[in-house]
Every structure is written in C-alpha cells, then in structure tokens.
Amino acid sequence: MAVLERTFTLSVPSSVENLAMVRDFIRNVGEHAGFEESDLIKLVMAVDEACTNIVEHAYGHDVTKEVTIKAIYDDKELNIKLIDTGRQFNPIEAKSESLKDLVRKRKSGGLGIRLINTLVDEVRYEFLDENKNLLHLIKKLPSKNDSNINK
C-alpha cells in the first residue's frame, strides 16, 4: 500500500506577534497527524523557539521578511520545515557553551538549540542557496501499536 503524505504550509511576516498563529498551526497539524498532548506541547515549543530565533537573529526583527513553515507528515513522522531568507547561521554546528559557563557569564541566550534538541527527535539544517535557510524539526509519530500497549 502506498504511503500517503500530507503537506500544510503557513507563511507569516517575521514578527513575534505572529508566533501565536504559528503555534496554532503546528498544534492543528500535530493533532491531525495523531500526536498526543504531551508530544504536541513539545512540538509547539520547539517550533516556537526556532521561529523566535529566526525573527530575532536571522531577521533582526525586520517585519518586511517572511517565515515559511511547511509541515509534512506520513504514517511515520512529521517534518516541520522552517524556511527563511535571513542571515545564514547553522545552529547545529555552532559552538555550544556549557550551561555552567552560561550561568557564570549571566548570558540569557544560548539555550534554544539545546531545548529544541530535547523536544524533537531530529534536527537538521541546510543552506538552500545563497539566501535561504532550511531548518528541519522532525518528530516521529506514535506507532499504531503503542496506543494498544496500555489497554
């Protein structure tokens, strides 16, 4: 049997005011894909953190720019693709300071990618061309058999 893949897309101006719309979009797609509440919360939090970083760091709060969110899922996983044309920065390859050093230096940033990595199953980053960034946040769907284990 062929696997059915579903794709949903949302594009919003790069502004923190639009993060509520992004969170609602991700929650709705996640519910449709079959995630339970605990995983929905993790997924929404990861996307919110990543989008906040795009707005603040890639675009520097430039509301004339756009963030595009593509949510693609099949029967195995949900891949959230965040696409922007901001400053290129690969958060996966960035040198990560220890938590102890961040606290000692009283730095408020530096925890975003760590948080995202704990909330989703896989994080990948790509440069699409000279001016596009693509961040993949992948969350595996619960197995159909998992829901019957505790019954």
N, C-alpha and C positions, 0 to 999 in steps of 0.2 A: 504494500500500500504506500502511495506517495505521501510524503510529509507535507502538511500544509503550513506555509509560513505566512505570518501576518505582519504588516508594516503600518505603523502610525507615525505621523510627522507633525511637529509643532515648531514654528519659528516665532521668536519674540524679540523685541528690542532689548538691548543689553542694559537692563536696569533691575536693581534689586526689587523694585515694585512688581516686577513680573514673575518673581520666584514663586509666589502663591499659585499662579497659573501653571507653572512648570510642575510643582508638587502635585496639583490636582490631576494633571495629565498623566504623570507617572503612576500615581495611585490607581487611576482608572484603568490604564493599560495593565498594570500588575494584577489587579483584581480580575480583569478579563482573562489574563494568562493563567490564573489559578493559584496565585500566591496567597498564603495565609497572612493574617495580620502582622505577626512578628517579622516576617520577611518583607512585607510591604513597607513597614516602618524603616527597616534597614535600607531598602532600595530608594525610598523617597529621600532619606537623609543623605545617602551617597550622592545622588543626583543634585540635590540642593547644594551640597558642599562644592561639588565640581562646578556647577553653574555660577555660584558665588565667586569662585576663583577666576572664572572666565571674565565675569563682569568687572571685578576689582583689578585683576592683574593683567589679563590679556588685553582688555579694552580700556582699563583705567577709567571706568565709569562713563565711557563715551556712548551715550544713548542713541547715537546715529548708527551704531553697529547692531548686528543681529546674532543671536544664538539659535542654532537649529538643533532640535532634539529628534532623533529617529529611534523609535522603539520597534525592534524586530524580534518576534518570537515564533518558535515552533513547539513541538512537544517535549523538547529537552532543555531549552534555555531562552532567556530574554537578554538581548544585546541592546543596551542603550548607547546610542552613538551621539556624542556631543560635538558639534561642528562649529568652529569659529574661525574668523579671519584676523584674530588679534596677534599680539606678539608671540612668536614661537617659543615654547618652553615645554620641555618634556619632563613632567613631574616624576616620572618613574625613574629617570636617570639622575635626577637632582640629588646632590649630596644631602643626606638627612642628618641633622644634628641629633645627638642623643637627647632624650627627654630631660635628663639631669642638666645638660647644658642649656636647654631652652628655659628651664625654670631658673637656673642660676643667672642667666642673662635677662630674665624677665621679658622674654620675647612672647608676643601674643600670637604670632603666626608659626607656620612650620608643622602643624599637625594635620592639615587637611588630607594629604595623600595617605598618611598613616590611617586616619579614620576611614577613608574610602576603602582602603585595602581590607579592613576588618569587616566591612559591611557587604561587600560583594565577593563573588568567587574568583573573578579575574579582572585585571585592569590592563589595558593595552593602549599604546599611544602611537599615532602615525602623523607624519607631515604629508598632506595630500599633494601639495605643490608649494610654490614659494609663499603663498599666503593663506593656507588653510591648515588648521589643526583638527585632528580627529581623536577623541578620547572614547574608548570602548569601556563600558562598565557592564560586565556580564554576570548574570545571576542564574544559576541552574534552577530549573523548575522542579517542584517536588515530584517524586515518582508517583505514578498512579497507585503503586503497591504500598507506598508509605502511608497513605491515608487509611489503609485497612489494617495496619500493624496493631494499633491500639484498640481495635474493636473487639 
